[in-house]
C-alpha cells in the first residue's frame, strides 16, 4: 500500500488510507467518515465524467 500511496496515482484511496487511523473513534463517527469518503469518490467520478 505504501507504493500506491507514494505513487500519487490514486489520491482518494491514498487519503482514505492516511485517514484510516480511526480505531478509537465512535461507531457513528466511523460511519460518517466512511460515508464521506464514498461521497468524495462519487463526486470525483461525476466531475471526471463531466470533463471527459
Secondary structure, 3 states (H helix, E strand, C coil): CHHHHHHCCCHHHHHHHHCCCCCCCCHHHHHHHHHHHHHHHHHHHHHHHHHC
